[in-house]
Amino acid sequence: MKKLLSLTLILLTLLIFLIFHDTGNRLIKPYLGDYLATYLKPKLKQDIAIEIEDLKININTFYATLIIDKLTEMKIKGELSLFEEKSKIVQNIQIDIDKGELEELLRISKQEPYGKGTVDLQINIPSIQGIQKKYPKATATIKLYEALLDKKLLKKSLKVEIPNDTEINGTINSNLNENIIISEGSFQTSLANIDFKQAKYDLKTKNIESDYLLKIADLSKLEPISKQKLRGSIEIEGTILKEKNLTITGVSKDLEGELSFTLMDKKLHANISNISIEKLIYTIHYPQIFRGKMVGELNYNLSQKKGLFTSKLNQAQLLPNQLTTLIKRIQGPDLTKERYNETTLNAKINREFIDFDFQAKSKTTTLKLHPAIINRDNNNIDANYILDIEDKDIGGTIKGKIDNPKISIDSSKFVQREIIDKVKEYIHIDDSTLKDLGIGEKEQEAVKELFRGFFK
């Protein structure tokens, strides 16, 4: 018994020496490093190397500095309660990585290297028991610094196309409970800023459910993605749901009315409710032609780049442009003072062309554009128009760049009608004139009708 007690005391003394003495800490560091590398292999990339640079253990706390693959420094500290049950011996574990390499952290955690940059990582785990579970309880904070996203990899893996040199900064705060991660955070990029209050990620199903607020200060930066010239700014609030398919909803009120949309599996459906035509035209970089409010609907397939757009314009009014100026020059009315209460704009969108027809009608005037085509590649317009002003028809073409087209006018019918009006005004046919010409009474009425027929 004495020998057993002595042996126990010797082993306990050796254990205390190894754990609580600096020299003992140095002796067990390489063995602990090998153990950690072996333990973490199922959770991380298989070929990682872990070196313990610093290790300090005392009766209440422990502290260690780990070097992963000779690149990333990880600091771990926690509380010790040696006389508690096994699951409670190590508690309140804190893991810190300061200015780690994002690409390396993604690699060792079996993730695709979507970006390069630096990252701060803080993880808090209540107990060692949690670490041993597949889905432990934990909280985490991640900060990204000037992370440069990999354009080719994002396009290949996530089917997302971004401009070159897209950087991202941001913070995410997460809470892991069983298999659900609940996060809130914000990102700032060279394209836009995005905030989310509650994003849920299911580690088992890989499903995502989140709100978002997207703020784009300069829409012109989206041209590489949208393939469309844009300008101005916009805010969109909505939701993201990723189950079998990806569904994104959004609402914006920056165009005075409301623009709402649902994007599901590359199919976009959008509703337009009383938005400002002037603001919309300004945003899509088209020339200002009309003012008023628009209601409409868009159905568009992003994969096929095809869709249909239908809309109505309420209380529309023409703004001064080349066409209104031409009409005034030929002594026509001022079209900008008319109110067009019956106005429609419908379009069929294809990969290369937008075929559309436009009709605006007031009490005295009707304007039609048909057929009309916009070339999406060079942003050119080729349209025929007909303008009916108090039963006087004027036609012509609109051709060239959409932001500065050339408008021609075929005024032959209009001029002909003006001439007829002037002839009626100045030529007077009376009975005495016909009698002087030797035309009898019966023939006089027939001649009058003939002349009237010429000038109808």
VENWOKA-V473253 format. One record per backbone hydrogen bond with DSSP energy under -1.0 kcal/mol. NH is the residue of the N-H (numbers start at 0). CO is the residue of the C=O. E is the energy in kcal/mol with one decimal. If there is no record, write none. Layout:
BEGIN
nh=NH co=CO e=E
nh=NH co=CO e=E
END
This chain:
BEGIN
nh=4 co=0 e=-2.9
nh=5 co=1 e=-2.7
nh=6 co=2 e=-2.6
nh=7 co=3 e=-2.4
nh=8 co=4 e=-2.4
nh=9 co=5 e=-2.5
nh=10 co=6 e=-2.6
nh=11 co=7 e=-2.7
nh=12 co=8 e=-2.8
nh=13 co=9 e=-2.6
nh=14 co=10 e=-2.6
nh=15 co=11 e=-2.8
nh=16 co=12 e=-2.6
nh=17 co=13 e=-2.7
nh=18 co=14 e=-2.6
nh=19 co=15 e=-3.0
nh=20 co=16 e=-1.4
nh=24 co=20 e=-2.9
nh=25 co=21 e=-2.1
nh=26 co=22 e=-1.6
nh=27 co=23 e=-1.9
nh=28 co=24 e=-1.2
nh=31 co=27 e=-2.6
nh=32 co=28 e=-2.5
nh=33 co=29 e=-2.0
nh=34 co=30 e=-2.1
nh=35 co=31 e=-2.6
nh=36 co=32 e=-2.3
nh=37 co=33 e=-2.1
nh=38 co=34 e=-2.8
nh=39 co=35 e=-2.6
nh=43 co=39 e=-2.3
nh=44 co=107 e=-2.6
nh=47 co=44 e=-1.1
nh=50 co=66 e=-2.3
nh=52 co=64 e=-2.7
nh=53 co=64 e=-1.2
nh=55 co=62 e=-3.3
nh=57 co=60 e=-2.8
nh=61 co=77 e=-1.7
nh=62 co=55 e=-2.8
nh=63 co=75 e=-2.7
nh=64 co=53 e=-2.5
nh=65 co=73 e=-3.8
nh=66 co=50 e=-3.1
nh=67 co=71 e=-3.2
nh=68 co=48 e=-3.5
nh=70 co=67 e=-2.2
nh=71 co=67 e=-2.1
nh=73 co=65 e=-3.4
nh=74 co=95 e=-3.1
nh=75 co=63 e=-3.1
nh=76 co=93 e=-2.1
nh=77 co=61 e=-1.8
nh=78 co=90 e=-3.0
nh=79 co=59 e=-4.2
nh=80 co=88 e=-2.5
nh=83 co=80 e=-2.0
nh=87 co=84 e=-2.1
nh=88 co=85 e=-1.1
nh=90 co=78 e=-2.4
nh=91 co=125 e=-2.9
nh=92 co=124 e=-2.6
nh=93 co=76 e=-3.3
nh=94 co=122 e=-2.9
nh=95 co=74 e=-2.9
nh=96 co=120 e=-2.6
nh=99 co=118 e=-3.0
nh=101 co=116 e=-2.7
nh=104 co=100 e=-2.4
nh=105 co=101 e=-2.5
nh=106 co=102 e=-1.9
nh=107 co=103 e=-2.7
nh=108 co=104 e=-1.2
nh=109 co=106 e=-1.6
nh=110 co=105 e=-3.3
nh=113 co=111 e=-2.1
nh=115 co=147 e=-2.3
nh=117 co=144 e=-1.5
nh=118 co=99 e=-2.0
nh=119 co=142 e=-2.4
nh=120 co=96 e=-2.7
nh=121 co=140 e=-2.3
nh=122 co=94 e=-2.6
nh=123 co=138 e=-2.9
nh=124 co=92 e=-2.8
nh=127 co=89 e=-2.2
nh=131 co=127 e=-1.3
nh=137 co=175 e=-2.2
nh=138 co=123 e=-2.1
nh=139 co=173 e=-2.4
nh=140 co=121 e=-2.4
nh=141 co=171 e=-2.7
nh=142 co=119 e=-2.4
nh=143 co=169 e=-2.8
nh=144 co=117 e=-2.5
nh=146 co=167 e=-2.5
nh=147 co=115 e=-3.6
nh=148 co=165 e=-2.6
nh=149 co=113 e=-3.4
nh=153 co=149 e=-2.2
nh=154 co=150 e=-1.9
nh=155 co=151 e=-2.1
nh=156 co=152 e=-3.1
nh=157 co=153 e=-1.8
nh=159 co=153 e=-1.6
nh=167 co=146 e=-1.6
nh=168 co=187 e=-2.8
nh=169 co=143 e=-1.5
nh=170 co=185 e=-2.2
nh=171 co=141 e=-2.5
nh=172 co=183 e=-3.0
nh=173 co=139 e=-3.2
nh=174 co=181 e=-2.1
nh=175 co=137 e=-3.5
nh=176 co=179 e=-2.4
nh=179 co=176 e=-1.9
nh=180 co=200 e=-2.7
nh=181 co=174 e=-2.4
nh=182 co=198 e=-2.6
nh=183 co=172 e=-2.1
nh=184 co=195 e=-2.4
nh=185 co=170 e=-2.0
nh=186 co=193 e=-2.8
nh=187 co=168 e=-3.7
nh=188 co=191 e=-2.0
nh=189 co=166 e=-1.2
nh=192 co=214 e=-2.7
nh=193 co=186 e=-2.3
nh=194 co=212 e=-2.0
nh=195 co=184 e=-2.4
nh=198 co=182 e=-2.7
nh=199 co=208 e=-3.5
nh=200 co=180 e=-2.4
nh=201 co=206 e=-2.3
nh=202 co=178 e=-3.0
nh=205 co=201 e=-2.4
nh=207 co=241 e=-2.0
nh=208 co=199 e=-2.2
nh=209 co=239 e=-2.6
nh=211 co=237 e=-1.8
nh=212 co=194 e=-2.2
nh=213 co=235 e=-3.4
nh=214 co=192 e=-3.1
nh=215 co=233 e=-2.9
nh=218 co=231 e=-2.6
nh=220 co=217 e=-1.5
nh=221 co=218 e=-1.9
nh=222 co=219 e=-1.3
nh=224 co=221 e=-1.5
nh=225 co=221 e=-3.0
nh=226 co=222 e=-2.5
nh=230 co=282 e=-1.6
nh=233 co=215 e=-2.2
nh=235 co=213 e=-2.7
nh=236 co=250 e=-2.3
nh=237 co=211 e=-2.2
nh=239 co=209 e=-3.1
nh=240 co=246 e=-2.7
nh=241 co=207 e=-3.1
nh=242 co=244 e=-2.2
nh=246 co=240 e=-2.9
nh=247 co=262 e=-2.7
nh=248 co=238 e=-2.3
nh=249 co=260 e=-2.0
nh=250 co=236 e=-1.9
nh=251 co=258 e=-2.7
nh=256 co=254 e=-1.5
nh=257 co=272 e=-2.3
nh=258 co=251 e=-2.8
nh=259 co=270 e=-2.2
nh=260 co=249 e=-2.4
nh=261 co=268 e=-2.5
nh=262 co=247 e=-3.4
nh=263 co=266 e=-2.7
nh=264 co=245 e=-1.9
nh=266 co=263 e=-1.6
nh=267 co=299 e=-3.6
nh=268 co=261 e=-2.4
nh=269 co=297 e=-2.7
nh=270 co=259 e=-2.8
nh=271 co=295 e=-2.6
nh=272 co=257 e=-2.5
nh=274 co=293 e=-1.8
nh=275 co=254 e=-3.1
nh=276 co=291 e=-2.3
nh=279 co=275 e=-2.2
nh=280 co=276 e=-2.9
nh=281 co=277 e=-2.2
nh=282 co=278 e=-2.3
nh=283 co=279 e=-2.2
nh=284 co=281 e=-1.1
nh=285 co=280 e=-2.5
nh=290 co=316 e=-2.0
nh=292 co=313 e=-1.7
nh=293 co=274 e=-2.0
nh=294 co=311 e=-2.3
nh=295 co=271 e=-2.1
nh=296 co=309 e=-2.6
nh=297 co=269 e=-2.6
nh=298 co=307 e=-2.4
nh=299 co=267 e=-2.8
nh=300 co=305 e=-3.4
nh=301 co=265 e=-2.8
nh=304 co=300 e=-2.0
nh=305 co=300 e=-1.2
nh=306 co=348 e=-2.3
nh=307 co=298 e=-2.4
nh=308 co=346 e=-2.7
nh=309 co=296 e=-2.2
nh=311 co=294 e=-2.8
nh=312 co=342 e=-2.2
nh=313 co=292 e=-3.2
nh=315 co=339 e=-1.5
nh=316 co=290 e=-2.3
nh=318 co=288 e=-4.2
nh=324 co=320 e=-2.2
nh=325 co=321 e=-2.2
nh=326 co=322 e=-2.3
nh=327 co=323 e=-1.8
nh=328 co=324 e=-1.7
nh=329 co=325 e=-1.3
nh=330 co=327 e=-1.5
nh=331 co=326 e=-2.3
nh=334 co=332 e=-1.0
nh=336 co=333 e=-1.6
nh=337 co=334 e=-1.3
nh=339 co=315 e=-2.9
nh=340 co=338 e=-1.0
nh=341 co=360 e=-1.7
nh=343 co=358 e=-2.5
nh=344 co=310 e=-1.7
nh=345 co=356 e=-2.1
nh=346 co=308 e=-3.1
nh=347 co=354 e=-3.2
nh=348 co=306 e=-3.1
nh=349 co=352 e=-2.9
nh=353 co=373 e=-2.3
nh=354 co=347 e=-2.5
nh=355 co=371 e=-2.4
nh=356 co=345 e=-2.2
nh=357 co=368 e=-1.7
nh=358 co=343 e=-2.2
nh=359 co=366 e=-2.6
nh=360 co=341 e=-1.3
nh=361 co=364 e=-3.3
nh=365 co=387 e=-2.1
nh=366 co=359 e=-3.0
nh=367 co=385 e=-2.5
nh=368 co=357 e=-2.8
nh=369 co=383 e=-1.8
nh=372 co=381 e=-1.8
nh=373 co=353 e=-2.1
nh=374 co=379 e=-3.0
nh=375 co=351 e=-3.2
nh=378 co=374 e=-1.8
nh=380 co=399 e=-3.2
nh=381 co=372 e=-2.5
nh=382 co=397 e=-2.5
nh=383 co=370 e=-2.1
nh=384 co=395 e=-2.3
nh=385 co=367 e=-2.2
nh=386 co=393 e=-4.1
nh=387 co=365 e=-3.0
nh=388 co=391 e=-2.9
nh=389 co=363 e=-2.7
nh=391 co=388 e=-1.1
nh=393 co=386 e=-2.5
nh=394 co=409 e=-1.4
nh=395 co=384 e=-1.8
nh=397 co=382 e=-2.9
nh=398 co=405 e=-2.6
nh=399 co=380 e=-1.5
nh=401 co=378 e=-2.5
nh=403 co=400 e=-1.5
nh=405 co=398 e=-4.1
nh=407 co=396 e=-2.4
nh=409 co=394 e=-4.5
nh=414 co=410 e=-3.4
nh=415 co=411 e=-2.4
nh=416 co=412 e=-2.2
nh=417 co=413 e=-2.2
nh=418 co=414 e=-2.6
nh=419 co=415 e=-2.3
nh=420 co=416 e=-2.3
nh=421 co=417 e=-2.1
nh=422 co=418 e=-2.6
nh=423 co=419 e=-2.6
nh=424 co=420 e=-1.6
nh=425 co=421 e=-2.1
nh=426 co=422 e=-2.7
nh=433 co=429 e=-1.6
nh=434 co=430 e=-2.5
nh=435 co=431 e=-2.2
nh=436 co=432 e=-1.0
nh=437 co=434 e=-1.7
nh=438 co=433 e=-2.2
nh=443 co=439 e=-1.9
nh=444 co=440 e=-1.1
nh=446 co=442 e=-2.0
nh=447 co=443 e=-2.1
nh=448 co=444 e=-2.1
nh=449 co=445 e=-1.9
nh=450 co=446 e=-2.3
nh=451 co=447 e=-2.6
nh=452 co=448 e=-2.2
nh=453 co=449 e=-1.3
nh=454 co=450 e=-1.1
END
